[in-house]
Every structure is written in C-alpha cells, then in structure tokens.
Amino acid sequence: MYHLFEEPLSSEVLDEWVDLAGEYSLVKGYTDFGDLFLINPKSNEVAILFTMENTIEPMGFTDWQRFVDRVLLNPGFQEDVMDFAFRDKVRAHCGELGEEEVYIATPYPFIGGSGAPDTYKKGNVWVYLAISSQTWAKI
C-alpha cells in the first residue's frame, strides 16, 4: 500500500510534478497508485500529491513519524483515502506489485478512462510519474 524511503529522494524524480509540488521538494514515498508523500525541507511539513487529481494536500504535520502514526497507520485514512476494497480488486486483476511498480489506470481517468479495476496495469513508478505529469501539463 505504501512504499517509503529510508532517506527522501530529491525533486529530480518528480519530472513536471515539481511545479505542483513547489516547496515540497523531498519525496519520502508513494502509494500503490502512484500518489506521493512529500516533505518541505524548510519547514519539514508533509504533503500528499494526488497524481490522478493533480492536487497537493498539505497534511499539517512537521514530524514524519507522527504523520505515519496518525495518518498512514490510521484505519480511517486507510479505508477512506486508500480504499482497500478497490485496491484489492485491482490487485486481483493485475497481481502483486514488483519492485518500484504501481497500478496505473489505462487510459487515465482524467483523459477519459473509466478507472474501473479491470482497466489497470502494472508499471514502473518513475515512468508513470513522468508520463502522468507531462500529460497533465498538456491538458
């Protein structure tokens, strides 16, 4: 469900998401669907960049472990935001994710895809981030 890095990655991996990310220039991890956990290095504030919605949501936490404990491990967040039932349907269709893979709707819902579980495929997270950011930049 979450893929977290011991040490945050630089904004170089964000491709064109760097504009939306703004001051949240450190990448701490990503979800099975390619949403990003970002950190502002000046304030340590955590934000989530939702790639399918092209939005960033500051979370109000300046302590990463507190964010993990209060948000990522919170069953309400996991069910409401991560939608386990949906993820399980996608996983049943695509199989388990490999190293640096995410589930990708094909075509993306923001360009007309249905987003149904059977439209998902597995792909490399970094390729997905590059292509999705460039697609959003063009629409």
KANORJO-V605370 format. One record per pair of residues at least 6 apart in sequence whose ideal C-beta (glycine too) atoms are under 7 Angstrom apart, sorted by sequence separation. I is the first residue (numbers start at 1). J is the second residue. D is the distance in Angstrom with one decimal. If there is no record, write none. Layout:
[[I & J & D] [I & J & D]]
This chain:
[[30 & 36 & 5.2] [61 & 67 & 4.0] [71 & 77 & 5.2] [78 & 84 & 6.5] [107 & 113 & 3.9] [109 & 115 & 4.0] [113 & 119 & 5.8] [11 & 18 & 5.1] [14 & 21 & 5.7] [30 & 37 & 6.8] [39 & 46 & 5.7] [49 & 56 & 4.8] [50 & 57 & 6.8] [106 & 113 & 6.5] [29 & 37 & 4.5] [59 & 67 & 6.1] [105 & 113 & 5.2] [27 & 36 & 5.9] [28 & 37 & 4.5] [37 & 46 & 6.7] [38 & 47 & 4.9] [47 & 56 & 5.3] [48 & 57 & 5.0] [94 & 103 & 6.0] [11 & 21 & 6.6] [28 & 38 & 6.8] [47 & 57 & 6.1] [105 & 115 & 5.1] [27 & 38 & 6.0] [28 & 39 & 5.5] [37 & 48 & 6.1] [38 & 49 & 5.7] [47 & 58 & 4.6] [48 & 59 & 6.4] [26 & 38 & 6.5] [36 & 48 & 7.0] [47 & 59 & 5.9] [59 & 71 & 6.4] [14 & 27 & 6.7] [26 & 39 & 4.3] [35 & 48 & 6.0] [36 & 49 & 4.2] [45 & 58 & 6.0] [46 & 59 & 4.7] [90 & 103 & 4.9] [106 & 119 & 5.6] [11 & 25 & 4.1] [13 & 27 & 5.7] [24 & 38 & 3.7] [35 & 49 & 6.4] [105 & 119 & 5.4] [106 & 120 & 6.9] [24 & 39 & 6.4] [26 & 41 & 5.5] [35 & 50 & 5.2] [46 & 61 & 4.7] [105 & 120 & 5.5] [106 & 121 & 5.3] [10 & 26 & 6.9] [24 & 40 & 4.9] [25 & 41 & 6.2] [35 & 51 & 5.7] [45 & 61 & 6.9] [104 & 120 & 6.3] [21 & 38 & 5.7] [23 & 40 & 4.7] [34 & 51 & 5.0] [45 & 62 & 5.3] [103 & 120 & 4.7] [104 & 121 & 5.6] [8 & 26 & 3.7] [9 & 27 & 4.3] [44 & 62 & 4.3] [46 & 64 & 6.5] [8 & 27 & 5.9] [23 & 42 & 6.4] [43 & 62 & 6.1] [103 & 122 & 6.3] [104 & 123 & 4.7] [8 & 28 & 4.9] [46 & 67 & 4.6] [101 & 122 & 4.9] [102 & 123 & 6.5] [101 & 123 & 6.5] [5 & 28 & 6.0] [24 & 47 & 4.7] [101 & 124 & 6.3] [102 & 125 & 4.7] [4 & 28 & 6.3] [5 & 29 & 5.6] [93 & 117 & 5.4] [100 & 124 & 5.8] [101 & 125 & 6.6] [104 & 128 & 5.3] [108 & 132 & 6.7] [111 & 135 & 6.6] [4 & 29 & 3.7] [39 & 64 & 6.9] [93 & 118 & 5.3] [97 & 122 & 6.2] [100 & 125 & 5.2] [3 & 29 & 5.4] [94 & 120 & 5.5] [100 & 126 & 6.9] [102 & 128 & 5.5] [2 & 29 & 5.9] [3 & 30 & 5.4] [90 & 117 & 4.7] [93 & 120 & 6.2] [94 & 121 & 6.4] [108 & 135 & 6.6] [21 & 49 & 6.0] [89 & 117 & 3.8] [94 & 122 & 5.1] [111 & 139 & 6.9] [2 & 31 & 6.0] [20 & 49 & 6.5] [1 & 31 & 6.6] [90 & 120 & 4.7] [1 & 32 & 5.6] [8 & 39 & 5.9] [86 & 117 & 6.6] [17 & 49 & 6.2] [24 & 56 & 6.7] [20 & 54 & 6.8] [21 & 56 & 6.4] [20 & 56 & 5.6] [28 & 64 & 6.6] [31 & 82 & 6.8] [32 & 87 & 6.0] [52 & 108 & 6.9] [52 & 109 & 6.2] [52 & 110 & 6.3] [32 & 97 & 6.3] [34 & 102 & 4.3] [33 & 102 & 6.1] [2 & 72 & 6.0] [32 & 102 & 6.0] [33 & 103 & 5.6] [34 & 104 & 6.9] [32 & 103 & 5.6] [30 & 102 & 6.8] [1 & 82 & 5.9] [51 & 132 & 5.3] [54 & 136 & 4.9] [1 & 87 & 6.9] [34 & 125 & 6.0] [34 & 128 & 5.0] [30 & 125 & 5.8] [34 & 129 & 6.4] [17 & 129 & 6.3] [13 & 126 & 6.3] [15 & 129 & 5.7] [14 & 129 & 6.9] [15 & 130 & 4.3] [17 & 133 & 4.4] [16 & 133 & 3.7] [15 & 133 & 4.6] [16 & 134 & 5.6] [15 & 134 & 6.8] [16 & 137 & 4.9]]
